Amino acid sequence: MNLTFFNTHTLAGRLEIILAKGTYLAERGRRGYHIELYDMGDFFAEVWTNPETNFIGLIRGLASKRALEPYAHNINLLDMMCW
């Protein structure tokens, strides 16, 4: 799975791919949205949900690691390690 292929899908298709292949990493809030971050292997994906309506307004793939900066304080790397 690569970002280009991911982005060719509809919103529903991208959600299905995330649920089947993604690994949940973290969450944050912005502009009234609840945003979840997923590791997709070669890229990351965000799911933007309106918590009042439970409507998914945006699903986007992120190629840049710089896009992870808003999550840096929420991710505990020790939790991600297999002992």
mmCIF file of the C-alpha atoms, coordinates in Angstrom:
data_MODEL
# 
_entry.id   MODEL 
# 
loop_
_atom_site.group_PDB 
_atom_site.id 
_atom_site.type_symbol 
_atom_site.label_atom_id 
_atom_site.label_alt_id 
_atom_site.label_comp_id 
_atom_site.label_asym_id 
_atom_site.label_entity_id 
_atom_site.label_seq_id 
_atom_site.pdbx_PDB_ins_code 
_atom_site.Cartn_x 
_atom_site.Cartn_y 
_atom_site.Cartn_z 
_atom_site.occupancy 
_atom_site.B_iso_or_equiv 
_atom_site.pdbx_formal_charge 
_atom_site.auth_seq_id 
_atom_site.auth_comp_id 
_atom_site.auth_asym_id 
_atom_site.auth_atom_id 
_atom_site.pdbx_PDB_model_num 
ATOM 1  C CA . MET A 1 1  ? 0.000   0.000  0.000  1.00 0.00 ? 1  MET A CA 1 
ATOM 2  C CA . ASN A 1 2  ? 1.349   3.402  -0.923 1.00 0.00 ? 2  ASN A CA 1 
ATOM 3  C CA . LEU A 1 3  ? 0.045   6.924  -0.462 1.00 0.00 ? 3  LEU A CA 1 
ATOM 4  C CA . THR A 1 4  ? -0.824  7.459  -4.128 1.00 0.00 ? 4  THR A CA 1 
ATOM 5  C CA . PHE A 1 5  ? -2.976  4.309  -4.204 1.00 0.00 ? 5  PHE A CA 1 
ATOM 6  C CA . PHE A 1 6  ? -4.599  5.258  -0.880 1.00 0.00 ? 6  PHE A CA 1 
ATOM 7  C CA . ASN A 1 7  ? -5.538  8.703  -2.176 1.00 0.00 ? 7  ASN A CA 1 
ATOM 8  C CA . THR A 1 8  ? -7.311  7.290  -5.248 1.00 0.00 ? 8  THR A CA 1 
ATOM 9  C CA . HIS A 1 9  ? -10.041 5.844  -3.018 1.00 0.00 ? 9  HIS A CA 1 
ATOM 10 C CA . THR A 1 10 ? -13.209 7.518  -1.817 1.00 0.00 ? 10 THR A CA 1 
ATOM 11 C CA . LEU A 1 11 ? -13.593 8.613  1.781  1.00 0.00 ? 11 LEU A CA 1 
ATOM 12 C CA . ALA A 1 12 ? -15.373 5.342  2.581  1.00 0.00 ? 12 ALA A CA 1 
ATOM 13 C CA . GLY A 1 13 ? -12.681 3.356  0.779  1.00 0.00 ? 13 GLY A CA 1 
ATOM 14 C CA . ARG A 1 14 ? -9.899  5.084  2.700  1.00 0.00 ? 14 ARG A CA 1 
ATOM 15 C CA . LEU A 1 15 ? -11.677 4.384  5.990  1.00 0.00 ? 15 LEU A CA 1 
ATOM 16 C CA . GLU A 1 16 ? -12.027 0.717  5.058  1.00 0.00 ? 16 GLU A CA 1 
ATOM 17 C CA . ILE A 1 17 ? -8.297  0.515  4.261  1.00 0.00 ? 17 ILE A CA 1 
ATOM 18 C CA . ILE A 1 18 ? -7.381  2.159  7.564  1.00 0.00 ? 18 ILE A CA 1 
ATOM 19 C CA . LEU A 1 19 ? -9.585  -0.195 9.556  1.00 0.00 ? 19 LEU A CA 1 
ATOM 20 C CA . ALA A 1 20 ? -8.141  -3.235 7.755  1.00 0.00 ? 20 ALA A CA 1 
ATOM 21 C CA . LYS A 1 21 ? -4.447  -2.298 7.626  1.00 0.00 ? 21 LYS A CA 1 
ATOM 22 C CA . GLY A 1 22 ? -3.788  0.685  9.867  1.00 0.00 ? 22 GLY A CA 1 
ATOM 23 C CA . THR A 1 23 ? -2.301  0.735  13.338 1.00 0.00 ? 23 THR A CA 1 
ATOM 24 C CA . TYR A 1 24 ? -3.729  3.341  15.677 1.00 0.00 ? 24 TYR A CA 1 
ATOM 25 C CA . LEU A 1 25 ? -1.029  5.629  17.112 1.00 0.00 ? 25 LEU A CA 1 
ATOM 26 C CA . ALA A 1 26 ? -2.485  8.748  18.715 1.00 0.00 ? 26 ALA A CA 1 
ATOM 27 C CA . GLU A 1 27 ? -5.225  11.340 18.749 1.00 0.00 ? 27 GLU A CA 1 
ATOM 28 C CA . ARG A 1 28 ? -5.588  15.073 19.072 1.00 0.00 ? 28 ARG A CA 1 
ATOM 29 C CA . GLY A 1 29 ? -8.170  17.791 18.706 1.00 0.00 ? 29 GLY A CA 1 
ATOM 30 C CA . ARG A 1 30 ? -8.291  20.760 16.355 1.00 0.00 ? 30 ARG A CA 1 
ATOM 31 C CA . ARG A 1 31 ? -10.967 23.222 15.271 1.00 0.00 ? 31 ARG A CA 1 
ATOM 32 C CA . GLY A 1 32 ? -13.671 21.175 16.973 1.00 0.00 ? 32 GLY A CA 1 
ATOM 33 C CA . TYR A 1 33 ? -12.600 17.896 15.346 1.00 0.00 ? 33 TYR A CA 1 
ATOM 34 C CA . HIS A 1 34 ? -11.349 14.699 16.941 1.00 0.00 ? 34 HIS A CA 1 
ATOM 35 C CA . ILE A 1 35 ? -8.359  13.516 14.859 1.00 0.00 ? 35 ILE A CA 1 
ATOM 36 C CA . GLU A 1 36 ? -6.926  10.006 14.997 1.00 0.00 ? 36 GLU A CA 1 
ATOM 37 C CA . LEU A 1 37 ? -3.512  9.112  13.578 1.00 0.00 ? 37 LEU A CA 1 
ATOM 38 C CA . TYR A 1 38 ? -2.765  5.713  12.016 1.00 0.00 ? 38 TYR A CA 1 
ATOM 39 C CA . ASP A 1 39 ? 0.455   4.098  10.816 1.00 0.00 ? 39 ASP A CA 1 
ATOM 40 C CA . MET A 1 40 ? -0.116  2.648  7.351  1.00 0.00 ? 40 MET A CA 1 
ATOM 41 C CA . GLY A 1 41 ? 3.375   1.238  6.833  1.00 0.00 ? 41 GLY A CA 1 
ATOM 42 C CA . ASP A 1 42 ? 4.788   3.566  4.171  1.00 0.00 ? 42 ASP A CA 1 
ATOM 43 C CA . PHE A 1 43 ? 2.800   6.617  5.279  1.00 0.00 ? 43 PHE A CA 1 
ATOM 44 C CA . PHE A 1 44 ? 0.476   7.885  8.000  1.00 0.00 ? 44 PHE A CA 1 
ATOM 45 C CA . ALA A 1 45 ? -3.232  8.665  7.827  1.00 0.00 ? 45 ALA A CA 1 
ATOM 46 C CA . GLU A 1 46 ? -5.528  10.968 9.781  1.00 0.00 ? 46 GLU A CA 1 
ATOM 47 C CA . VAL A 1 47 ? -9.260  10.531 10.343 1.00 0.00 ? 47 VAL A CA 1 
ATOM 48 C CA . TRP A 1 48 ? -11.041 13.801 11.201 1.00 0.00 ? 48 TRP A CA 1 
ATOM 49 C CA . THR A 1 49 ? -14.364 13.271 13.004 1.00 0.00 ? 49 THR A CA 1 
ATOM 50 C CA . ASN A 1 50 ? -16.852 15.838 14.276 1.00 0.00 ? 50 ASN A CA 1 
ATOM 51 C CA . PRO A 1 51 ? -17.562 14.625 17.830 1.00 0.00 ? 51 PRO A CA 1 
ATOM 52 C CA . GLU A 1 52 ? -20.979 16.309 17.952 1.00 0.00 ? 52 GLU A CA 1 
ATOM 53 C CA . THR A 1 53 ? -22.331 14.559 14.855 1.00 0.00 ? 53 THR A CA 1 
ATOM 54 C CA . ASN A 1 54 ? -19.915 11.590 14.651 1.00 0.00 ? 54 ASN A CA 1 
ATOM 55 C CA . PHE A 1 55 ? -19.495 12.551 10.967 1.00 0.00 ? 55 PHE A CA 1 
ATOM 56 C CA . ILE A 1 56 ? -16.132 11.864 9.333  1.00 0.00 ? 56 ILE A CA 1 
ATOM 57 C CA . GLY A 1 57 ? -15.257 15.044 7.490  1.00 0.00 ? 57 GLY A CA 1 
ATOM 58 C CA . LEU A 1 58 ? -11.780 14.192 6.232  1.00 0.00 ? 58 LEU A CA 1 
ATOM 59 C CA . ILE A 1 59 ? -9.411  11.278 5.812  1.00 0.00 ? 59 ILE A CA 1 
ATOM 60 C CA . ARG A 1 60 ? -5.992  12.171 4.540  1.00 0.00 ? 60 ARG A CA 1 
ATOM 61 C CA . GLY A 1 61 ? -2.700  10.433 3.983  1.00 0.00 ? 61 GLY A CA 1 
ATOM 62 C CA . LEU A 1 62 ? 0.466   12.103 5.219  1.00 0.00 ? 62 LEU A CA 1 
ATOM 63 C CA . ALA A 1 63 ? 3.809   11.575 3.513  1.00 0.00 ? 63 ALA A CA 1 
ATOM 64 C CA . SER A 1 64 ? 5.850   14.017 5.578  1.00 0.00 ? 64 SER A CA 1 
ATOM 65 C CA . LYS A 1 65 ? 7.060   13.084 9.031  1.00 0.00 ? 65 LYS A CA 1 
ATOM 66 C CA . ARG A 1 66 ? 6.756   16.763 9.873  1.00 0.00 ? 66 ARG A CA 1 
ATOM 67 C CA . ALA A 1 67 ? 2.988   16.233 9.908  1.00 0.00 ? 67 ALA A CA 1 
ATOM 68 C CA . LEU A 1 68 ? 3.522   14.095 13.024 1.00 0.00 ? 68 LEU A CA 1 
ATOM 69 C CA . GLU A 1 69 ? 4.698   17.053 15.128 1.00 0.00 ? 69 GLU A CA 1 
ATOM 70 C CA . PRO A 1 70 ? 1.221   17.835 16.558 1.00 0.00 ? 70 PRO A CA 1 
ATOM 71 C CA . TYR A 1 71 ? 1.163   14.299 17.994 1.00 0.00 ? 71 TYR A CA 1 
ATOM 72 C CA . ALA A 1 72 ? 4.669   14.266 19.474 1.00 0.00 ? 72 ALA A CA 1 
ATOM 73 C CA . HIS A 1 73 ? 3.554   15.026 23.018 1.00 0.00 ? 73 HIS A CA 1 
ATOM 74 C CA . ASN A 1 74 ? 0.813   12.342 22.873 1.00 0.00 ? 74 ASN A CA 1 
ATOM 75 C CA . ILE A 1 75 ? 2.892   9.379  21.704 1.00 0.00 ? 75 ILE A CA 1 
ATOM 76 C CA . ASN A 1 76 ? 4.736   7.253  24.234 1.00 0.00 ? 76 ASN A CA 1 
ATOM 77 C CA . LEU A 1 77 ? 7.401   5.368  22.299 1.00 0.00 ? 77 LEU A CA 1 
ATOM 78 C CA . LEU A 1 78 ? 7.815   2.839  25.122 1.00 0.00 ? 78 LEU A CA 1 
ATOM 79 C CA . ASP A 1 79 ? 4.205   1.748  24.579 1.00 0.00 ? 79 ASP A CA 1 
ATOM 80 C CA . MET A 1 80 ? 5.034   0.976  20.940 1.00 0.00 ? 80 MET A CA 1 
ATOM 81 C CA . MET A 1 81 ? 8.005   -1.304 21.700 1.00 0.00 ? 81 MET A CA 1 
ATOM 82 C CA . CYS A 1 82 ? 7.654   -5.058 21.956 1.00 0.00 ? 82 CYS A CA 1 
ATOM 83 C CA . TRP A 1 83 ? 9.589   -6.408 24.927 1.00 0.00 ? 83 TRP A CA 1 
# 
